[in-house]
Amino acid sequence: MEEFQSISVVKVNSNNRYCISVVWAKQKFRFYNGLAIGSHAKPNALPVSERKRAFDALLVQFMKAIRLGWSPFNDWSMRLSRPITDNILVSALELKLKTKYSYHYEKKLRWIVACIQAQIGSKPITPKLIAEFVNDTKWTPAMRENLKRHLLSLEPQLREFGYKGTASKMINKSKVEEALHKPISNLELVLEEIRAFNENLYLCVLLIYSCLLRPHREIRLLTWGDFNENLDTVSLSGSMTKGKRNRVLPIQPTLQALLMKKRSHQIQPDVNIFSGTPQPYAMDYFNGLWRRFKNQSNIMEPGVTLYSFRHTAAIQVYITSGSLHKLQTVMGHSSMLVSLTYLRGLDTPTINQMDLPQI
């Protein structure tokens, strides 16, 4: 270890082949797979688009091997039956999170990995152990489906550390009851009460309802530069939206007037419209405001959340237009199938009286 100098992923030629380059005692060594450290990884055999990411994962394995005493003069190929890493769950999680995901998705994935680690202890992770964790009777059907989705999404990264097979067919199928999202029946009264309570919360719910934006990322991160000069259009790049697609939406006159009033003097384009500084408020800012508002409200119906304004707006769009394609566009969904699934959870009929047999 004292003679170790550096390690890196190096592109070998124009054919997008890579290798692990190790400088040890002033000598250079190249490794094109993980055989030398007892790893099955062969990144150059993967499709070109996946090779660099796979070599980044192999680099992590090489570093762990070095910490365990390996050197370029050793041959650990006889160790192929067991991984050289002491915790491939954490390594796979670190690899997966190199891709940027939403705050809540990353938080949930970290929590799930911590839970399954606590349950299996020092046992090497296998599809059977994942299935046993998900099938535990302590989980509700909805939670079981949630755990299944998250853990199966982690399996491609686990395979890069020696994990074999899949838990998909070992996990019991759970039928989850659909929740029906009802629209806010006293919308005008609720909006007036919110307006009197807090200006930022009022602006947030108007943006949810009139533009169908999501509150905790798409709205919370808005800057004045995201609006045009007349404040009658808002443009969100794919990095700001859940569906990773650009969204350009018109601003209705009532909301435009409110924005004009808030931007009473010239504001720099990088200033957040809520905090008044380049730094946005924390992730749970609107959750906190909404919780305080509900605690003092006299008219709020049970079960209403910030997303209820989005549900209410979606119902209005579908009833007015009757178009699933238009609903998909304004909601920012990646496909019509997502919109159809979403619509099924709303309190609005997708068929009319003339579609049914007549008496």
C-alpha positions as CSV (number, residue, x, y, z in Angstrom):
1,M,0.0,0.0,0.0
2,E,2.9,2.3,0.7
3,E,4.0,2.0,-2.9
4,F,0.6,2.8,-4.3
5,Q,0.6,6.1,-6.2
6,S,-2.5,6.5,-8.3
7,I,-5.5,4.8,-10.0
8,S,-7.8,6.1,-12.7
9,V,-10.1,5.1,-15.5
10,V,-8.4,5.7,-18.9
11,K,-9.9,5.6,-22.4
12,V,-7.7,3.3,-24.4
13,N,-8.7,4.1,-28.0
14,S,-11.3,5.6,-30.3
15,N,-13.4,2.4,-30.1
16,N,-14.5,3.5,-26.6
17,R,-12.5,0.8,-24.8
18,Y,-11.3,1.7,-21.3
19,C,-9.0,0.3,-18.7
20,I,-8.0,0.7,-15.0
21,S,-4.6,2.4,-14.9
22,V,-2.6,1.9,-11.7
23,V,0.7,3.5,-10.9
24,W,2.5,1.4,-8.3
25,A,6.2,1.9,-7.3
26,K,6.7,4.2,-10.4
27,Q,5.4,1.4,-12.7
28,K,2.2,1.6,-14.8
29,F,-0.2,-1.3,-14.9
30,R,-3.4,-1.6,-17.0
31,F,-6.3,-3.8,-16.3
32,Y,-9.1,-4.4,-18.8
33,N,-11.4,-6.4,-16.5
34,G,-11.7,-7.3,-12.8
35,L,-10.0,-10.7,-13.0
36,A,-6.8,-9.7,-11.2
37,I,-8.8,-8.6,-8.1
38,G,-11.2,-11.6,-8.1
39,S,-14.1,-9.7,-9.9
40,H,-16.3,-11.0,-12.7
41,A,-16.6,-7.5,-14.1
42,K,-15.9,-7.2,-17.9
43,P,-17.0,-3.6,-18.7
44,N,-15.6,-3.6,-22.2
45,A,-18.1,-6.3,-23.1
46,L,-21.0,-4.0,-22.3
47,P,-22.7,-1.7,-24.8
48,V,-20.6,1.4,-25.4
49,S,-22.9,3.8,-23.6
50,E,-22.6,1.7,-20.4
51,R,-18.8,1.1,-20.3
52,K,-17.6,4.2,-18.6
53,R,-20.1,3.9,-15.8
54,A,-19.1,0.2,-15.4
55,F,-15.4,1.0,-15.2
56,D,-16.2,3.7,-12.5
57,A,-17.8,0.9,-10.5
58,L,-14.8,-1.4,-11.2
59,L,-12.5,1.4,-10.0
60,V,-14.3,1.3,-6.6
61,Q,-13.7,-2.5,-6.4
62,F,-9.9,-2.0,-7.2
63,M,-9.7,0.7,-4.4
64,K,-11.2,-1.7,-1.9
65,A,-8.9,-4.5,-3.1
66,I,-5.9,-2.2,-2.5
67,R,-7.1,-1.4,1.0
68,L,-7.4,-5.2,1.7
69,G,-3.8,-5.7,0.6
70,W,-3.9,-6.4,-3.1
71,S,-1.1,-5.1,-5.4
72,P,-0.6,-5.4,-9.2
73,F,1.9,-8.2,-8.4
74,N,-0.9,-10.3,-6.9
75,D,-3.4,-12.5,-8.7
76,W,-6.7,-12.8,-6.9
77,S,-8.5,-14.6,-9.7
78,M,-9.1,-17.6,-7.4
79,R,-11.4,-15.4,-5.3
80,L,-14.0,-15.1,-8.0
81,S,-16.4,-17.1,-5.9
82,R,-16.8,-14.2,-3.5
83,P,-16.8,-10.5,-3.9
84,I,-13.8,-8.5,-2.6
85,T,-16.0,-5.8,-1.2
86,D,-17.4,-6.0,2.3
87,N,-20.6,-4.3,1.6
88,I,-21.9,-4.4,-2.0
89,L,-25.3,-2.9,-1.0
90,V,-23.6,0.4,-0.1
91,S,-21.3,0.2,-3.1
92,A,-24.2,-0.4,-5.4
93,L,-26.1,2.5,-3.8
94,E,-23.2,4.8,-4.2
95,L,-22.9,3.8,-7.9
96,K,-26.6,4.3,-8.6
97,L,-26.7,7.7,-6.9
98,K,-24.0,9.0,-9.2
99,T,-27.0,9.7,-11.4
100,K,-29.0,12.6,-10.1
101,Y,-32.4,11.7,-8.7
102,S,-35.0,13.6,-6.8
103,Y,-34.3,14.4,-3.1
104,H,-37.2,12.2,-1.9
105,Y,-36.2,9.2,-4.1
106,E,-32.6,9.3,-2.9
107,K,-33.8,9.6,0.7
108,K,-36.2,6.6,0.3
109,L,-33.5,4.5,-1.3
110,R,-31.0,5.2,1.4
111,W,-33.6,4.3,4.1
112,I,-34.5,1.0,2.4
113,V,-30.8,0.0,2.1
114,A,-30.3,0.8,5.8
115,C,-33.3,-1.3,6.7
116,I,-32.3,-4.3,4.7
117,Q,-28.7,-4.1,6.1
118,A,-30.1,-4.1,9.6
119,Q,-32.1,-7.2,8.8
120,I,-29.5,-9.3,7.0
121,G,-26.5,-8.3,9.1
122,S,-23.2,-9.5,7.7
123,K,-24.8,-12.0,5.2
124,P,-23.9,-11.4,1.5
125,I,-26.9,-9.9,-0.3
126,T,-28.8,-12.4,-2.5
127,P,-32.1,-12.3,-4.4
128,K,-33.5,-14.6,-1.8
129,L,-32.7,-12.2,1.1
130,I,-34.1,-9.3,-0.9
131,A,-37.4,-11.3,-1.4
132,E,-37.6,-12.2,2.3
133,F,-37.2,-8.6,3.2
134,V,-39.9,-7.4,0.8
135,N,-42.3,-10.3,1.7
136,D,-42.2,-9.6,5.4
137,T,-45.7,-9.4,6.7
138,K,-45.0,-6.1,8.6
139,W,-45.3,-4.2,5.3
140,T,-48.6,-3.1,3.9
141,P,-49.3,-4.1,0.3
142,A,-48.6,-0.5,-0.9
143,M,-45.3,-0.4,1.0
144,R,-44.4,-3.8,-0.3
145,E,-44.8,-2.6,-3.9
146,N,-42.8,0.5,-3.1
147,L,-39.9,-1.6,-1.7
148,K,-40.0,-3.9,-4.6
149,R,-39.7,-1.1,-7.2
150,H,-36.8,0.5,-5.3
151,L,-34.8,-2.7,-4.7
152,L,-35.3,-4.1,-8.2
153,S,-34.1,-0.8,-9.6
154,L,-30.8,-1.3,-7.6
155,E,-30.2,-4.8,-9.0
156,P,-28.2,-3.7,-12.2
157,Q,-25.7,-1.9,-9.9
158,L,-25.6,-4.9,-7.5
159,R,-24.7,-7.2,-10.5
160,E,-21.5,-5.1,-11.1
161,F,-20.3,-6.3,-7.7
162,G,-21.0,-10.0,-8.1
163,Y,-24.7,-10.2,-7.4
164,K,-26.4,-12.8,-9.5
165,G,-30.1,-13.4,-10.5
166,T,-33.1,-11.3,-9.6
167,A,-35.7,-11.2,-6.8
168,S,-38.6,-10.2,-9.0
169,K,-40.2,-13.7,-9.3
170,M,-39.6,-14.4,-5.6
171,I,-41.5,-11.4,-4.3
172,N,-45.2,-12.0,-3.6
173,K,-47.6,-10.0,-5.7
174,S,-49.7,-7.5,-3.7
175,K,-52.9,-6.0,-4.8
176,V,-52.9,-2.4,-3.7
177,E,-56.2,-0.5,-3.2
178,E,-56.3,2.6,-5.3
179,A,-56.8,5.9,-3.5
180,L,-59.4,8.3,-5.0
181,H,-58.3,11.9,-5.0
182,K,-61.3,14.2,-4.7
183,P,-61.2,17.8,-5.9
184,I,-61.3,20.7,-3.4
185,S,-65.0,21.6,-3.3
186,N,-64.6,25.0,-1.7
187,L,-61.7,26.1,-3.7
188,E,-62.4,29.9,-3.7
189,L,-62.8,30.0,0.1
190,V,-59.6,28.0,0.6
191,L,-57.6,30.3,-1.7
192,E,-58.9,33.4,0.1
193,E,-57.9,31.9,3.5
194,I,-54.4,31.0,2.2
195,R,-54.0,34.5,0.7
196,A,-54.7,36.0,4.2
197,F,-52.3,33.5,5.8
198,N,-49.1,33.8,3.7
199,E,-48.2,35.4,0.4
200,N,-45.6,32.8,-0.6
201,L,-48.0,29.9,0.1
202,Y,-50.7,31.7,-1.9
203,L,-48.4,32.2,-4.9
204,C,-47.3,28.5,-4.6
205,V,-50.9,27.1,-4.7
206,L,-51.8,29.4,-7.6
207,L,-48.9,28.1,-9.6
208,I,-49.9,24.5,-8.7
209,Y,-53.5,25.1,-9.8
210,S,-53.1,27.3,-12.8
211,C,-49.9,25.9,-14.2
212,L,-50.1,22.3,-12.7
213,L,-46.5,22.6,-11.5
214,R,-45.2,20.4,-8.7
215,P,-44.5,22.4,-5.5
216,H,-41.4,21.0,-3.9
217,R,-39.0,21.3,-6.9
218,E,-40.6,22.8,-9.9
219,I,-42.1,25.7,-8.0
220,R,-39.7,26.1,-5.0
221,L,-36.7,26.6,-7.3
222,L,-38.3,29.2,-9.6
223,T,-36.2,32.3,-10.3
224,W,-37.3,35.5,-12.1
225,G,-35.1,34.3,-15.0
226,D,-37.6,31.4,-15.6
227,F,-40.3,34.0,-16.6
228,N,-40.3,36.2,-19.7
229,E,-40.2,39.9,-19.3
230,N,-44.0,40.4,-19.3
231,L,-44.4,37.6,-16.7
232,D,-47.0,35.9,-19.0
233,T,-44.9,32.8,-19.7
234,V,-42.8,30.5,-17.4
235,S,-40.2,28.1,-18.9
236,L,-38.7,25.2,-17.0
237,S,-35.7,23.2,-18.3
238,G,-35.7,19.5,-18.1
239,S,-33.3,19.7,-15.1
240,M,-36.1,21.3,-13.1
241,T,-39.0,18.9,-14.0
242,K,-39.8,15.4,-12.7
243,G,-40.2,14.1,-16.2
244,K,-36.8,15.6,-17.3
245,R,-38.6,17.4,-20.2
246,N,-38.8,21.1,-21.0
247,R,-42.1,22.8,-20.0
248,V,-43.3,26.2,-21.3
249,L,-46.6,27.3,-19.8
250,P,-48.7,30.4,-20.1
251,I,-49.4,32.5,-17.0
252,Q,-53.0,33.6,-16.4
253,P,-53.8,37.3,-15.8
254,T,-54.6,37.0,-12.1
255,L,-51.3,35.2,-11.4
256,Q,-49.5,37.6,-13.7
257,A,-50.7,40.6,-11.7
258,L,-49.6,38.9,-8.4
259,L,-46.1,38.3,-9.9
260,M,-45.9,41.9,-11.1
261,K,-46.7,43.1,-7.6
262,K,-44.1,40.8,-6.1
263,R,-41.5,41.9,-8.7
264,S,-42.1,45.6,-7.9
265,H,-38.6,46.6,-8.8
266,Q,-36.0,45.1,-11.1
267,I,-34.8,41.8,-9.8
268,Q,-31.7,39.9,-11.0
269,P,-32.7,36.8,-13.1
270,D,-31.0,34.3,-10.7
271,V,-33.0,35.5,-7.7
272,N,-35.5,33.0,-6.3
273,I,-39.1,34.4,-6.5
274,F,-39.9,33.2,-2.9
275,S,-36.7,33.8,-0.9
276,G,-35.6,37.0,-2.7
277,T,-32.0,35.7,-2.9
278,P,-30.1,33.3,-5.2
279,Q,-30.5,30.6,-2.6
280,P,-33.9,28.9,-2.6
281,Y,-35.7,27.9,0.6
282,A,-35.2,24.3,2.0
283,M,-36.9,21.3,0.5
284,D,-39.6,21.1,3.1
285,Y,-40.4,24.9,3.1
286,F,-43.8,24.6,1.6
287,N,-44.6,21.5,3.7
288,G,-44.0,23.5,6.8
289,L,-46.1,26.4,5.6
290,W,-49.0,24.1,4.6
291,R,-48.9,22.3,8.0
292,R,-49.1,25.6,9.9
293,F,-51.9,26.8,7.6
294,K,-54.0,23.6,8.1
295,N,-53.6,23.8,11.9
296,Q,-55.2,27.2,12.0
297,S,-57.8,26.8,9.2
298,N,-61.5,26.6,9.9
299,I,-62.7,25.5,6.5
300,M,-60.0,23.0,5.4
301,E,-61.5,19.6,4.4
302,P,-59.8,16.4,5.8
303,G,-57.2,14.8,3.6
304,V,-56.4,18.0,1.5
305,T,-52.7,18.4,0.6
306,L,-50.8,20.7,-1.6
307,Y,-51.1,18.2,-4.4
308,S,-54.9,18.4,-4.1
309,F,-54.7,21.6,-6.0
310,R,-52.9,19.8,-8.8
311,H,-55.6,17.0,-8.7
312,T,-58.4,19.6,-8.8
313,A,-56.8,21.4,-11.8
314,A,-56.2,18.1,-13.6
315,I,-59.9,17.2,-13.3
316,Q,-60.9,20.6,-14.6
317,V,-58.5,20.3,-17.6
318,Y,-59.9,16.9,-18.5
319,I,-63.5,17.9,-18.1
320,T,-63.0,21.0,-20.2
321,S,-60.9,19.5,-23.0
322,G,-61.9,15.8,-22.9
323,S,-58.4,15.2,-24.2
324,L,-56.0,12.8,-22.6
325,H,-53.2,14.2,-24.8
326,K,-53.8,17.7,-23.5
327,L,-53.9,16.4,-19.9
328,Q,-50.5,14.7,-20.5
329,T,-49.1,18.0,-21.9
330,V,-50.2,20.2,-19.0
331,M,-49.3,17.7,-16.4
332,G,-45.8,17.1,-17.8
333,H,-46.2,13.4,-17.9
334,S,-43.7,11.3,-19.9
335,S,-46.5,9.3,-21.6
336,M,-50.2,9.0,-22.0
337,L,-50.1,5.8,-20.0
338,V,-48.9,7.8,-17.0
339,S,-51.7,10.3,-17.5
340,L,-54.3,7.5,-17.8
341,T,-53.0,5.9,-14.6
342,Y,-53.1,9.3,-12.9
343,L,-56.6,10.0,-14.2
344,R,-57.8,6.7,-12.8
345,G,-57.0,8.0,-9.3
346,L,-59.1,11.2,-9.7
347,D,-62.7,11.7,-8.9
348,T,-63.8,12.1,-12.5
349,P,-65.5,9.7,-15.0
350,T,-63.4,8.7,-18.0
351,I,-66.6,7.5,-19.8
352,N,-69.9,9.4,-20.3
353,Q,-73.5,8.3,-20.2
354,M,-73.6,7.7,-24.0
355,D,-70.8,5.1,-23.7
356,L,-73.0,2.9,-21.5
357,P,-75.9,0.6,-22.6
358,Q,-79.1,2.6,-22.7
359,I,-82.2,1.6,-20.7
